[in-house]
Amino acid sequence: MLGQVAASSAPNSPSGSRFFTYEVTGLRQNETNDKNEYPFRKSGSVFIKVPYNRMNEEMRRITRMGGTIVNIHPVNSDS
């Protein structure tokens, strides 16, 4: 699967149960993500599922890794 999940414990609030999917391009291997146990793909898009309360933190992390967010979609709780 192409996706990743940036999970955290979500509080019992309307915003805590909301998730968004980031479509990211341009991720490259560097010293920040060398600590991961898996390599990044060299091309194409990566989809990352992020809870509402971690959106800003995840945007900063993606930028540090050299990625560009090209699209953000809300994830429906129905699906």
C-alpha positions as CSV (number, residue, x, y, z in Angstrom):
1,M,0.0,0.0,0.0
2,L,1.2,3.5,-0.8
3,G,-0.2,5.2,2.3
4,Q,1.2,5.9,5.7
5,V,-0.6,6.9,8.8
6,A,0.7,9.6,11.2
7,A,-1.4,8.4,14.1
8,S,-1.8,9.7,17.6
9,S,-4.3,9.3,20.3
10,A,-7.3,11.4,19.3
11,P,-9.4,13.1,22.0
12,N,-13.2,12.6,22.0
13,S,-14.0,15.7,20.1
14,P,-15.3,16.4,16.6
15,S,-11.9,17.5,15.4
16,G,-10.1,14.6,17.0
17,S,-11.9,12.1,14.8
18,R,-11.3,13.9,11.5
19,F,-8.5,12.6,9.2
20,F,-7.1,14.0,6.0
21,T,-5.0,12.4,3.3
22,Y,-2.0,14.4,2.0
23,E,-0.8,13.6,-1.5
24,V,3.0,14.3,-1.4
25,T,5.5,14.3,-4.3
26,G,9.2,14.8,-4.3
27,L,10.1,13.0,-1.1
28,R,13.8,12.1,-1.1
29,Q,16.0,10.1,1.2
30,N,18.0,12.4,3.6
31,E,19.5,12.4,7.1
32,T,16.0,13.1,8.6
33,N,14.3,10.1,7.1
34,D,17.4,7.8,7.1
35,K,16.3,6.9,10.6
36,N,13.2,5.2,9.1
37,E,13.3,1.5,8.6
38,Y,12.1,1.8,5.0
39,P,13.4,3.7,2.0
40,F,11.2,6.3,0.2
41,R,10.2,5.8,-3.4
42,K,12.2,7.8,-5.9
43,S,9.2,9.0,-7.9
44,G,5.5,9.3,-7.8
45,S,3.1,10.3,-5.1
46,V,2.9,9.1,-1.5
47,F,-0.4,9.3,0.4
48,I,-0.2,10.1,4.1
49,K,-3.2,9.9,6.4
50,V,-3.0,12.5,9.1
51,P,-5.4,13.4,12.0
52,Y,-6.6,16.9,12.2
53,N,-4.7,17.8,15.4
54,R,-1.4,16.9,13.7
55,M,-1.8,18.6,10.3
56,N,0.7,21.4,10.9
57,E,3.3,19.1,12.5
58,E,3.1,16.7,9.5
59,M,3.3,19.6,7.0
60,R,6.6,20.7,8.6
61,R,7.9,17.1,8.6
62,I,7.1,16.7,4.9
63,T,8.8,20.0,4.0
64,R,12.0,19.0,6.0
65,M,12.1,15.8,3.9
66,G,12.0,17.8,0.7
67,G,8.4,16.9,-0.2
68,T,5.7,19.0,-1.7
69,I,2.0,18.6,-0.7
70,V,0.0,18.7,-4.0
71,N,-3.4,17.8,-2.6
72,I,-5.2,17.4,0.7
73,H,-8.5,15.5,1.0
74,P,-10.7,14.9,4.0
75,V,-11.2,11.2,4.8
76,N,-14.8,10.3,5.2
77,S,-15.7,8.4,8.4
78,D,-18.2,6.3,6.4
79,S,-15.6,4.6,4.3
